[in-house]
Amino acid sequence: MLKEFECTYIDSHGVERTTFILAGNQREAVQRLKEQGFIVTEVKERVKKEVSFSLSLGINQQDLYNIANQLSILLRSGMKIDQALNLLTSTTKKPKLKEILSAINQEIKAGQGVASAFEKNNLFPSVCVSMIHVGETVGNLATAFDNVAQYLKFQIELKREIINALIYPFFLVLASFFTLIFMFNFIIPRFFAIFQTTGSIPITAKFVFTLSKVFNAKVFILLFIVGLLFYLLNRSRMVNFSPEKISWFLTRLPFVRTLFFNLELSRFCYSMYSMLKGGVEFIKAVELSANIIQDKALRDSFLTSIREIKKGKRIAEVYSQMPILPDIFVNLVVVGDESGNLADIFLELYQVFNDNFKTAIKRFLTLLEPAIIVFMGLIVGFIIVSLILTVMNVGAIKF
C-alpha cells in the first residue's frame, strides 16, 4: 500500500523546500527525489488523523467555502496571506473557527508553510490541502484557494440536490408513519373495545387488532430511544457506523447501486478535475480522489491502478483493464491521455455521471412517491375493510 511522505530537500538553487510524495517506503521516496538531482535532508511519513477535518467541530462546509473564497479574493487583491487571515479572524463569528484561523496565522508567521499550517490545524480535507500545497509551491495561492472554493461549492451543491430530492418522499413517509401510529393507538383499540365482547370478529380484524397491540406508542418510543442511543454512540465513536458500511448495504440493492455508482464516479471525476487543474500530480490526485469514494470495490480499483501506473504503464492502458469502469470513462480517459488534457476530460466525465445521477434519482423518486401512496392506501384500506367486516358481523348476530 502506498504511503505519503513529507520530504524536505535542497533544490538546484540551494533553496530548502518541502514536498509530499506517495511511495511504497521511505527509501523509494528518497530515490525519486535524488533522481531529480535534489539533496534530501529529511523524510518522515505523514500519519493520517482519525478525524478528517473540522466538520466534527461545528464548522460546516459552507464555512469552509466562505473561508477559501474570501482568501482567494483577498490574495488576488494583493493582500498577504497573514493579513488576509488576520482580517478573516477578526470578522469570523464562530469561536472555534476564529481559534483555528488564529492558530494557522501564528504558525505561518513563525515560518511554517501555508499548506502545512492548514493541515496541522485540520481545517480543510486532504484534497484541499494538496491544492494549497501546489499553489504554494508555484507561488499562486490565490488560484489554489479559488480551486478549493470551487471544490467545496461542488460538495455543498451536490448535498443540497440530494436533500431537496428527498424532502417530499421523507415527509410522505413521515406522514404515513404518524398516521399508522394514530390508528394503531387510538382508533383500533377503542373500536375493538366495543365489539370484541360479541365473540364474532373476522380473522382479518383479529390480525389488525394484534398489530395494534404490537405497534403501540411504547414500542415506537422505545425504537426512537434506541435509534437516538446508536446515533450518540456513533458520534462518540464508541460504535462505528461508517459511511462505507452504509454504502455497502445500499449498494446491495440493484437500482440503488446504479444510483450510488454514478454519484461516486461524479464525485471522483470532479475531485480529479479540481486537483489536476490546481497542479497536483496525477498519482497523488488519484489517491486523494479515491479516498473520498465510499464504495470499497471502486475505491480499491483506483488505488490498485496507482501501482500499475508507477510501473510505467500508460494511464489509458491501466483503466482499460478495470472491468468495474464503464466504457465511456475508459474511452474519454484514452482521449485525454493521448491529448495530454486529462483535467478537461475529467470535467466532461463529471458532467456525464452527474447527469446520469440526476436522471436516475428523478426516475427513482418518480417510482417511489406513487409506491409509498399505494402501499399506504393498501394498509389503510385493509384496516378499514377489517373494521367494516367487524361491524357487519356484529349486525348479523341474532340476539
C-alpha angles and dihedrals in degrees: 000000000000118000130198118238129193106221128192115199144160114242129213091276093055094252119139112232138174127220139167120236132188110221142147093245143350094269092055091051091051092047092054091055093045090053087061091053097254127140109232115216103170138009126183133166117248111234114213115231121234093235109058099208146329102296087097089062096063093267111125131204092260089060090051091049091050091050094049094044094048092047089052092051094045094048091049089054089060100260118142120244095249092050091048091051091048090054093047091047092053094048099042114103100193109090095212093049090047089052093050094047090049091050091049091050093049092052092049090051088050090058102267118142117257095240092045091051092051092046094048092053092046096227101137130035117259092259090061094043089057091053090051091049092053091047090050091050094052093039097246108112093153092064091042093056090045089055089048090050092050091049092050090045089055091052092049094048092046091052091046092051092052093048093047091050092052099044097088096045089046094055090043091055091043092052090048091049094053091044090058092046090053094048095044094047105035114015105038099042092051092045094052092042086068100044107031092082090067091069092218107103122145118244092245090056091049089053091051091047090051090051090052089056093049098043099047127144093268092058092051091048090050091050090050092051092048091049091049090048093052090047092053092046090051091050090051089047092236086120119028117214094169122192086245091062092047090048091050091055095045094047090059087072109086101223095035090052091061090047094051093042091059090045093051093048093047091053092046093049094048091049090050091049092049094049098041089048088050092053101257112152114255099246094050091045090054093050095048093043092047091054092063090059114100097195104092097206093052093043093049091049092057093044090050090051089063092066091050092050090049088056088063102263118142118256093238091051093051095048093045088062093055106095092191092068120085120243094250090058093052094043095051093045088054089054092047092048092051094045096040091233103113095145093065091042091057089049089054090048091050090054091048096050093039090054089047090051093049091048092048094048092048090051090046093051091044088059097036099055098055089039090058091047093049092046092051090044090055093049095047091042091052091051093048093047089050091052092047092049089051091053091047092050092050090048090053094055114107114223 
